[in-house]
Amino acid sequence: MNGFDLSADVALGALASMHGEQSPEAARERYAIAVWCQLIEPGDSVAGRIIAARGPVAGLEAVLAGGPLPEVTARELAEARKRWLPRLSARAVAASLATAAARGVALVTRSDPSWPGQLDDLGPHAPLCLWVRGDVRALRRFEASVAIVGARAASRYGDHVAMELAADLASEGIAVVSGGAYGIDGAAHRATLATGGLTAALLAGGADRSYPAGHTQLIDDIAQSGIIASEVPCGSAPTKWRFLQRNRLIAALSAATVVVEAGWRSGSLNTAGHAAALSRPLGAVPGPITSATSAGTHRLIREYGAQCITSADDVRELLGLTPRTDAVTGVDAGRTGEATRVQDAMSTRSWRESTDIARRAGMAADAVEAILGLLRLDGSVETGAEGWRLRTAAG
């Protein structure tokens, strides 16, 4: 077996600082999963099929023994061993487990009661485990959740919509899932935290490190009340492949996915593709037809059957929930401050430029433009060659 020790004594010793008392067999299984995490890249279906058939311990022993495995073809197994065995290192496994223990990261597997079963819908591409920083018990609360994702280089309009959607949904106990990135992801996480809601950030690198570095405080804040999770071991760096594979976890963990802004080739479209492949409901927020950051969302609506999302009520319908009927609908439902200021600065008779509206409202012009876009979707205002004005009841 290449001299690699999978004994209970080694497993118990390696896991002692992370998982306290456990049976020798449970320790061997958990340790074997930690070893697998060092060997494979996320979404490796060859490993997934072997482990599904034999379990993590017996599967790893069979791979290391060097014989044939009927679960996969001889060619698949030969190529897999070439990928995996150069990574086999007891020292690397021990280092990742020690880092996890030092950073308060738990190794959550399918045998744990907190395992989110919806991830298993990914079949042989499902993650073997999650490395989790935060309250692992909260993982069970993501069965009724929504992924809010979008462009990193988001516009003020996109940030505003993401915050409105996340805050409204989170205030009703709907968990929000995203990727911890700049732009739409960060806006959704912050709005959820601000309302005391539950949010999860799924990372492409190890759960022990904050990426991007500029979101270190945000990721720490999420870990305090929510979930930071990754399928790669602590110490792992994010790579382009891992970002793409991470997106399948966002889609699988969530009951529905909403793309707020996305360019024509945005990574968020990859998340949407995974949601569609899993038959999860998919929504997209429309934006200005001149905006490159909305080209991807328009494409999802036009070509892929994504539902048009203009409010949190639309997301509730996507989740199969009854829309609220006891509250004012529209962009200012429950959050009237800034929208009301913009409307107070407008007229039903006179057209006004957005800069004039901003001056009258005492607000920044880009913030006003974002709110005007939402109010237009809501049908409260209209725009023309001369600017903006309030719509009358008859209009």
C-alpha positions in Angstrom: 0.0 0.0 0.0 2.9 2.4 -0.8 3.7 2.3 2.9 0.9 4.8 3.7 -0.6 4.1 7.2 -4.4 4.2 7.5 -4.5 2.5 10.9 -6.9 3.6 13.6 -4.0 4.7 15.8 -2.8 7.1 13.1 -6.3 8.4 12.3 -7.1 9.0 16.0 -3.9 10.8 16.6 -4.3 13.0 13.5 -7.9 13.9 14.4 -7.5 14.3 18.2 -7.3 18.1 18.2 -10.3 18.4 15.8 -12.9 15.8 16.7 -12.3 14.6 20.3 -13.6 11.2 21.1 -14.8 8.9 18.3 -14.7 5.3 17.5 -11.6 3.9 15.7 -13.7 3.0 12.7 -15.2 6.5 12.5 -11.8 8.0 12.9 -10.4 5.9 10.0 -13.2 7.0 7.7 -12.8 10.6 8.5 -9.0 10.4 8.1 -9.4 8.6 4.8 -11.6 11.4 3.6 -9.0 14.0 4.6 -6.4 12.0 2.6 -8.7 11.8 -0.4 -9.1 15.6 -0.2 -5.3 15.9 -0.6 -5.3 13.6 -3.6 -8.1 14.8 -5.8 -9.4 18.0 -7.3 -13.1 19.0 -6.7 -15.6 17.1 -8.7 -13.4 14.1 -9.6 -16.0 11.6 -10.7 -13.5 8.7 -10.8 -12.9 9.1 -7.1 -16.6 9.6 -6.5 -17.5 6.3 -8.1 -14.8 4.4 -6.2 -15.8 5.8 -2.9 -19.6 5.3 -3.6 -18.9 1.6 -4.2 -16.3 0.9 -1.5 -16.4 3.7 1.0 -13.5 6.1 1.7 -11.2 3.6 3.6 -11.6 0.5 1.4 -11.6 2.7 -1.7 -8.3 4.4 -0.8 -6.7 1.0 0.2 -7.7 -0.4 -3.2 -6.3 2.5 -5.1 -3.0 2.3 -3.1 -2.8 -1.5 -3.6 -2.5 -1.0 -7.3 -4.9 -3.6 -8.6 -7.9 -3.2 -10.9 -11.2 -1.7 -9.7 -14.3 -2.7 -11.6 -16.1 0.5 -10.7 -14.0 2.4 -13.3 -12.3 1.5 -16.5 -8.6 0.5 -16.5 -7.7 3.7 -18.4 -9.6 5.9 -16.0 -7.9 4.3 -13.0 -4.4 4.4 -14.6 -4.8 8.1 -15.3 -6.3 8.8 -11.9 -3.4 7.1 -10.1 -1.0 9.3 -12.1 -2.9 12.4 -10.9 -3.4 11.3 -7.3 -0.3 9.4 -6.1 2.2 12.2 -6.5 0.1 14.1 -4.0 0.1 11.3 -1.4 1.7 12.8 1.7 1.0 12.0 5.4 2.8 15.2 6.3 0.5 17.3 4.0 -2.6 15.6 5.5 -1.4 16.3 9.0 -0.6 19.9 8.2 -4.1 20.5 6.8 -5.7 18.9 9.9 -3.5 20.9 12.2 -4.4 24.2 10.4 -8.0 23.3 10.6 -7.9 22.7 14.3 -6.0 26.0 14.9 -8.5 28.0 12.8 -11.6 26.4 14.2 -12.5 24.6 11.0 -14.5 21.4 11.3 -14.4 18.5 8.8 -18.1 17.6 8.0 -18.8 14.4 6.2 -21.9 12.5 5.0 -21.9 10.5 8.3 -22.5 13.7 10.3 -26.0 14.8 11.2 -25.3 18.3 10.0 -24.5 17.1 6.4 -26.6 19.0 3.8 -28.1 16.1 1.9 -29.0 18.3 -1.1 -25.3 18.3 -2.1 -25.6 14.5 -2.9 -27.7 15.5 -5.9 -24.4 16.1 -7.6 -23.9 12.3 -7.8 -20.3 11.2 -8.5 -19.4 14.9 -8.6 -20.6 15.5 -5.1 -18.1 16.7 -2.5 -16.6 14.1 -0.2 -16.8 16.6 2.7 -17.0 20.2 3.7 -14.4 22.0 5.7 -16.5 24.4 7.7 -15.8 27.5 9.8 -18.8 28.6 11.7 -21.8 26.8 13.3 -21.9 23.5 11.5 -25.4 22.8 12.8 -26.6 25.7 10.6 -25.8 23.6 7.5 -29.2 21.9 7.9 -31.0 25.2 7.6 -30.0 25.7 3.9 -32.7 23.4 2.5 -34.8 26.6 2.1 -32.2 28.9 0.8 -31.5 31.0 -2.3 -28.1 31.6 -4.0 -27.7 35.3 -4.9 -24.7 35.6 -7.3 -23.4 38.0 -10.0 -20.7 40.2 -11.3 -17.6 41.1 -9.3 -17.5 44.5 -11.1 -21.1 45.2 -10.2 -22.8 48.5 -10.8 -24.5 50.5 -8.1 -27.8 49.2 -9.5 -26.6 45.6 -9.2 -25.3 46.2 -5.6 -28.6 47.8 -4.6 -30.8 45.1 -6.1 -28.7 42.3 -4.4 -28.9 44.1 -1.1 -32.7 44.6 -1.4 -33.3 41.0 -2.3 -31.0 39.5 0.3 -32.3 41.7 3.1 -35.9 41.1 2.3 -35.5 37.3 2.1 -33.2 37.0 5.0 -35.6 39.0 7.3 -38.1 36.2 6.7 -35.7 33.4 7.6 -34.6 32.4 4.1 -30.9 31.7 4.1 -28.7 33.3 1.5 -25.8 31.5 -0.3 -23.0 33.1 -2.3 -19.3 33.0 -3.0 -17.8 35.7 -0.8 -16.4 37.6 -3.9 -16.4 41.3 -4.6 -19.5 42.9 -6.1 -22.9 41.1 -6.0 -21.7 38.3 -3.6 -20.4 40.8 -1.0 -23.5 42.9 -1.3 -25.8 39.9 -0.6 -23.7 38.7 2.3 -23.6 42.1 4.0 -27.3 42.8 3.6 -28.1 39.4 5.1 -25.8 40.0 8.1 -27.3 43.4 8.6 -30.7 41.9 9.0 -29.5 39.2 11.3 -30.1 36.5 8.7 -28.2 33.3 7.9 -25.6 33.3 5.1 -23.0 30.9 3.7 -20.0 31.8 1.7 -18.6 28.9 -0.3 -14.9 29.4 -1.1 -12.7 28.1 -3.9 -9.7 27.9 -1.5 -9.3 26.6 2.0 -11.8 27.7 4.6 -8.9 28.8 6.8 -8.0 31.7 4.5 -9.9 34.7 3.4 -10.2 35.2 -0.3 -10.3 37.8 -1.6 -8.1 39.4 1.0 -10.1 42.6 0.9 -13.1 40.6 2.3 -11.2 39.3 5.3 -13.5 41.1 7.8 -16.6 40.2 5.9 -15.6 36.5 5.9 -14.8 36.6 9.6 -18.2 38.2 10.2 -20.0 35.5 8.2 -18.1 32.8 10.3 -19.4 34.4 13.5 -23.1 33.8 12.7 -23.2 31.7 9.5 -21.1 29.4 7.4 -17.7 29.6 5.6 -17.2 26.3 3.7 -15.0 24.7 1.2 -14.4 21.2 -0.2 -10.7 21.6 -0.4 -8.5 21.2 2.7 -7.1 24.0 4.7 -4.0 25.6 3.2 -5.4 25.1 -0.4 -5.1 28.0 -2.8 -8.0 29.1 -5.0 -7.5 28.3 -8.7 -9.6 28.9 -11.8 -10.7 25.3 -11.9 -11.7 25.4 -8.2 -13.7 28.5 -8.7 -15.7 26.8 -11.5 -16.2 23.7 -9.4 -17.1 25.7 -6.3 -20.0 27.1 -8.3 -21.7 23.7 -8.5 -21.7 23.7 -4.7 -23.4 27.0 -4.5 -26.1 25.8 -6.9 -26.5 22.4 -5.1 -26.7 23.8 -1.6 -29.4 26.3 -2.6 -33.1 25.6 -3.4 -33.0 28.3 -6.1 -30.4 30.5 -7.8 -30.8 34.2 -8.7 -28.3 35.9 -10.9 -28.4 39.7 -10.3 -25.8 41.0 -12.8 -23.6 39.0 -15.1 -21.5 39.8 -18.2 -21.8 37.7 -21.4 -19.1 35.3 -20.2 -19.5 35.7 -16.4 -18.7 32.9 -14.0 -22.1 33.4 -12.6 -23.5 31.9 -15.7 -21.6 28.8 -14.8 -23.4 28.7 -11.5 -26.7 29.1 -13.3 -25.8 26.2 -15.6 -25.2 24.0 -12.6 -28.6 25.0 -11.1 -30.3 24.2 -14.4 -28.6 20.8 -14.6 -29.8 20.0 -11.1 -33.3 21.1 -12.1 -33.2 23.9 -9.5 -35.3 27.0 -10.1 -33.3 29.8 -11.8 -34.0 33.5 -11.9 -32.3 36.5 -13.3 -32.6 40.2 -12.7 -33.1 42.4 -15.8 -31.0 45.6 -16.2 -30.5 48.4 -18.7 -30.2 47.0 -22.2 -27.1 49.2 -22.6 -25.4 47.7 -19.6 -22.7 45.1 -20.3 -23.1 43.8 -16.7 -26.6 42.8 -17.5 -25.9 41.1 -20.8 -25.6 37.7 -19.1 -28.8 38.0 -17.2 -30.7 39.0 -20.3 -29.2 36.0 -22.0 -30.4 33.7 -19.2 -34.0 35.1 -19.5 -34.0 34.9 -23.3 -32.2 31.7 -24.0 -32.3 29.5 -20.9 -35.8 30.1 -19.4 -34.7 31.9 -16.3 -37.6 33.6 -14.5 -37.5 37.4 -14.5 -36.8 38.6 -11.0 -37.9 42.2 -10.1 -38.6 41.8 -6.4 -38.2 39.5 -3.4 -41.8 38.2 -4.0 -40.6 36.9 -7.4 -37.9 34.9 -5.5 -40.4 33.6 -3.1 -42.5 32.3 -6.0 -39.3 30.7 -7.4 -38.9 28.9 -4.1 -42.5 27.8 -4.1 -43.4 30.1 -1.3 -46.5 32.3 -1.1 -45.7 35.9 -1.9 -46.4 38.4 0.9 -49.8 40.0 0.7 -49.7 42.0 3.9 -47.0 44.4 2.8 -46.6 47.1 0.1 -45.0 45.5 -2.9 -42.2 47.0 -4.8 -38.6 48.1 -4.3 -39.4 50.1 -1.2 -41.4 47.4 0.7 -40.0 47.4 4.2 -37.1 49.6 3.2 -38.6 52.9 2.3 -35.9 55.4 3.2 -33.8 56.1 0.1 -36.6 55.3 -2.4 -38.9 57.7 -0.7 -36.3 60.4 -0.7 -35.9 60.0 -4.5 -39.6 60.0 -5.1 -40.1 63.1 -2.9 -37.5 64.9 -5.2 -39.6 64.0 -8.3 -42.7 65.4 -10.0 -45.6 63.9 -11.9 -45.6 66.8 -14.3 -42.0 68.0 -14.8 -39.2 65.8 -16.2 -36.0 66.0 -14.2 -32.5 64.8 -14.8 -31.1 62.3 -12.4 -28.5 64.8 -11.3 -31.2 67.3 -10.4 -33.1 64.6 -8.5 -30.0 63.8 -6.6 -29.4 67.4 -5.7 -33.0 67.8 -4.5 -32.8 64.5 -2.5 -29.4 65.3 -1.0 -28.0 62.0 -2.3 -25.1 60.8 -4.5 -26.0 60.8 -8.2 -24.9 57.1 -8.7 -27.1 56.0 -5.7 -30.1 57.9 -7.2 -29.6 56.3 -10.6 -29.6 52.8 -9.0 -32.8 53.5 -7.2 -34.4 55.1 -10.3 -33.7 51.8 -12.2 -35.5 49.8 -9.5 -38.4 52.3 -9.3 -38.7 52.0 -13.1 -38.9 48.2 -12.8 -41.5 48.7 -10.1 -43.6 50.9 -12.4 -43.4 53.9 -10.0 -41.4 56.2 -12.4 -40.9 56.6 -16.1 -38.1 57.9 -18.1 -37.8 59.8 -21.4 -35.6 62.0 -23.4 -36.0 64.9 -20.9 -35.3 62.8 -17.8 -37.4 61.1 -15.2 -40.8 61.7 -13.6 -43.3 60.0 -11.3 -46.0 58.0 -13.0 -49.6 58.9 -12.2 -52.1 56.2 -11.2 -53.6 56.6 -14.7 -50.3 56.4 -16.4 
